[in-house]
């Protein structure tokens, strides 16, 4: 943690020196001190819009987790659906979200619904893939043991596969957190009157670049906070996964 903070300070110092020495116009790249000033001067505006974006990201990730885990389970339990749906799922990731976003706005209007849909679509894929991999990675010996006990398919899933898939689903959620912020900005670009994405969109044409960078700093900080919270949830919900990792390192 200390090493990461030291690297961050070095990067900020280099950024400050580069901007102050006049290598680039402040309207293009403001110095960190200018960004810090914008964070303070525009704190009311930024805080209000952060709450809007945070709600969108939080609900969008929850939607992606629920839908992604459900689809992963369905595909896992049905080899036929896996052959049919999995290639379509992979191919869907080649479709740029900027193409889909305006269509979602047309369908759902300018409320929160299209924004949640965009964020969920962006976060959906890593959740499905990591959950599927975790379901497939169950120890075969555990399956054999349940078969010898005449366990049903549901019991096998309930007592072996689902606990094994939980760490994978949480890992997918941690990946999704990082890209959910990008999805939220795209969603607000597509049509919004509030949110940090809207702040960035409005600030750049007004030459308030420091304000736009301040909004980006808040987005990054929120993503880091969510990542840390998911890491804590992983330690609480799946302590056996942590023990297995520590044992493998010995």
Order of alpha helices (4+ residues) and beta strands (2+ residues): alpha-alpha-alpha-alpha-alpha-alpha-alpha-alpha-alpha-alpha-alpha-alpha
